[in-house]
C-alpha cells in the first residue's frame, strides 16, 4: 500500500513537472514569435538617408509649385510642411543611428 501511494505521488509530481514545462515552453515560443514580429515590423520602416530625404523634398517642392502655382498661400504652407517633414526625417534617422556612432554617450 505504501509503495502504491509513493508511485502515485511520483506520477503526480512527474505529470505536474511535464505540464509546467510545456506551459513555460509555450509561453517562451509565444514571446519569441512576438519578438520576431516586432523586429520585422521595425525593419520595414521607411528608412531614408539624408540624400534620399533631400531628393524627395526637392521633388515635392517642385510638384507643389507646379500644381498650385495659382495659390501662393497654399504653396508657402505646403513648403513649410515639406521642410519640417524633411528635418524630422533627418533627425529621426540621426537619432536612430546615434547609438552606433557614440555608444558611450548618454541619451538626454
Buried (B, 14 or more C-beta within 10 A) or exposed (E): EEEEEEEEEEEEEEEEEEEEEEEEEEEEEEEEEEEEEEEEEEEEEEEBEEEEBBEBBEEBBEEBEEEBEEEEEEBEEBBEEBEEBBEEBBEBBEEEEEEEEEEEEEEE
